[in-house]
Amino acid sequence: MFRTLMRGAFAAMLLLAATTAQAADADVAIDNFTFGPQELHVKVGTTVTWVNRDDIPHTVTSTTLAFRSKALDTNDKFSFTFTTPGSYKYFCSLHPHMTGTIVVEAAAGGK
């Protein structure tokens, strides 16, 4: 019975590792009053990190308020993990002409 339990635990760990490996992290740079890349395609489970490389504060604010950062000073970061497929438009609330989009696609084998 112990071996059966250990095999089940090992299989669960492998499944978790495979699921985790499918979602990679991604970065968006904030620089010169732009988000780069302006449109980013990621898989479900990906954590996107915005890094302010500008010399003035910026924010990262979803148009639906699904996520919202505080004002980010130079080299500050904000991260959000996307768990649902869809298109997420965002902007800087301090400089609304700064916009971007995260397109979240289902993981391989997902819906």
C-alpha positions in Angstrom: 0.0 0.0 0.0 2.9 2.4 0.8 4.3 1.9 -2.7 0.9 2.6 -4.2 0.7 5.9 -2.2 4.2 6.8 -3.2 3.5 6.2 -6.9 0.4 8.3 -6.6 2.3 11.1 -4.9 5.1 10.9 -7.5 2.6 11.0 -10.4 0.9 14.1 -8.8 4.3 15.8 -8.5 5.1 15.1 -12.2 1.7 16.4 -13.2 2.2 19.6 -11.2 5.6 20.1 -12.7 4.3 19.6 -16.2 1.5 22.1 -15.6 3.9 24.6 -14.0 6.3 24.3 -16.9 3.6 25.2 -19.4 3.3 28.7 -18.0 6.3 30.9 -18.4 6.9 34.3 -17.0 6.9 37.4 -19.2 8.1 40.9 -18.8 6.8 44.3 -20.1 9.1 47.3 -20.0 7.7 50.7 -19.2 10.0 53.2 -20.9 9.7 56.5 -22.7 6.0 56.7 -22.0 5.3 53.3 -23.7 4.6 49.7 -22.7 6.9 47.3 -24.6 5.7 45.1 -26.1 2.5 46.9 -26.6 0.7 43.6 -27.2 1.8 40.4 -25.5 0.5 36.9 -26.1 0.8 34.5 -23.2 -0.6 31.2 -22.0 -3.0 30.8 -19.0 -1.0 30.6 -15.8 1.7 33.1 -17.0 2.8 35.8 -14.6 3.5 39.1 -16.4 5.8 41.5 -14.7 5.9 45.2 -15.7 9.1 47.1 -14.9 9.2 50.9 -14.9 12.4 51.8 -16.7 11.2 55.5 -17.0 12.4 58.2 -14.8 8.9 59.2 -13.7 6.1 57.2 -12.1 3.6 55.1 -14.1 0.8 52.7 -13.2 -0.5 49.5 -14.8 -4.3 49.6 -14.7 -6.7 47.1 -16.4 -9.6 48.8 -18.2 -11.9 46.4 -16.3 -9.9 46.8 -13.0 -9.0 43.1 -13.1 -5.6 44.3 -11.9 -4.2 47.6 -10.8 -0.7 48.7 -9.6 0.3 51.4 -7.3 2.4 54.2 -8.8 5.6 52.6 -9.9 8.8 54.6 -9.4 11.9 53.9 -11.5 12.8 50.2 -11.4 9.7 49.3 -9.4 7.8 46.2 -10.6 4.2 45.0 -10.6 3.2 41.4 -11.4 -0.1 39.7 -12.2 -0.8 36.1 -13.0 -3.4 35.5 -15.7 -5.6 32.5 -15.0 -8.4 33.1 -17.5 -8.1 33.2 -21.3 -9.1 36.6 -22.9 -7.8 39.9 -24.0 -6.8 42.3 -21.2 -6.4 45.9 -22.1 -4.6 48.2 -19.7 -3.2 51.8 -19.5 -1.3 54.1 -17.2 -3.7 56.0 -15.0 -1.2 58.9 -14.8 -0.7 59.0 -18.6 -3.8 57.5 -20.2 -2.4 57.7 -23.7 -0.1 54.8 -22.6 -1.9 51.6 -23.5 -1.2 47.9 -23.9 -2.9 44.5 -24.2 -2.2 41.1 -22.8 -3.8 38.3 -24.8 -4.1 35.2 -22.7 -4.5 31.9 -24.6 -5.6 28.5 -23.2 -2.8 26.2 -22.2 -2.0 23.4 -24.6 -4.7 20.9 -24.4 -7.0 23.4 -22.7 -10.3 24.9 -24.0 
